[in-house]
Amino acid sequence: MFQKNMLSVAILAAGKGTRMESSLPKVLHKISGKSLLQRVIDSCDELNPDQIFVITGHKSKEVQNSIPNNKKIHFVVQEPQSGTGHAIQVLCKEINKNEGKLLVLNGDVPLINPKTLKRLLKLYDSKDTDVSLISTRKKNPHGYGRVFLKGDFIEKIVEEKDCNNQERLITLINAGIYCFNWGNLSKIIKNLQNNNIQKEIYLTDAITLLRNPLSLEVKDNGELQGINNRIELSKCEESIQNLIKEKHMLNGVTFINKASCTVSEEAEIGRDVIIEANTHIRGRTKIYSHCTIGPNTFIENSNVGLHCDISNSTVYDSQIMDHIKIGPYSHIRPNSKISSYCKIGNFVEIKNSHLEEQSKVNHLSYIGDSFIGSSTNIGAGTITANFDGQKKHQTKIGKNSSIGANTVFVAPINLGKSVTTGAGSVITKDSKDNSLAISRTKQVNIENWKRKKS
């Protein structure tokens, strides 16, 4: 039975993208941490399509493997890549039921707004037409197909290389986004030929073979920008970063130097947070209110609590509680939890460790696979030697302990509460509560000693 309201999406993602000068397929280049193709797929979420077809070609397996499993997404391989019309010819052959609406998108137009796509679908649904497409006006339309109107309908579309001098003066261009009556499109798609300068089969040639083709003219605000080279990729990155940062600024976040910072779309930032210059917030990071982050700081997939100060440091996949000072030049590695009122100072590395409240690691230390009790002070140069050559082992230090400078813990080690270690000690045995652990040789001074000459 013909399903008039069924919505299918075809995403054209087969091209090589030679102008990107890259071994990576063009649609896998990223903007704000997400591939161009994934962004186009995400733009369809609000439309709730019944099925999505991703038409691949160049490095097809690599493109397919980049997309998480989704029952709605199906892959169609276009070989050879002979133009946009050929891509839809291949799709129509591969799919038995060409029913309902077919929305055609480009895998290299990553900023298309779902609201614009809804407008296109609404225009299609409200009129007696076989196709509606998005157009826009450009002061410099070079490189784009020109749209020629006759009354309310599209008379024809002529690609840039096939335009004559008079046709090139037209500023209304084709954005390459279409909504077709898939059934009627499939009846004429096989008739398309490559009678053009590029010897490609153009999807635009289908427009004149369908009933009442309509144009939805959209103001060019950046969402229709296609990406063909690194310059255009950079422009899209800048565009999306401006939108993200302006949203946070309107919600009470201060950027000291907005242009030098980047923020992921998934990040959440509370009110009265100050983001200093050259700070980058990635992934699903959440920063609560009244923090100062940066300068020169990188945070990814981490939670940062209230009233924290993180300077010149990196934080990955970790939990930072309230009232914590980190940096400068600290490195918080994955699976770390820093409890409230702790201090992590200069040139300190924390990895897969839990520090309880009010503990301090002020200078030049490595704390890995460790549990540090509350109100414990770790002296400068302390190292938890957690790796025996085969396995990682844990160091446990009880609360209210005082660890002397340049202490080395050869894990596994378990220290009780209120333990003190002597500076320069190598600790290899467990210590009980309220004990002093010292492991170092007695100093010997040899007078009148001269070094042998080589």
Order of alpha helices (4+ residues) and beta strands (2+ residues): beta-beta-beta-alpha-beta-alpha-beta-alpha-beta-alpha-beta-beta-beta-beta-alpha-beta-alpha-beta-beta-beta-beta-beta-beta-beta-beta-beta-beta-beta-beta-beta-beta-beta-beta-beta-beta-beta-beta-beta-beta-beta-beta-beta-beta-beta-beta-beta-beta
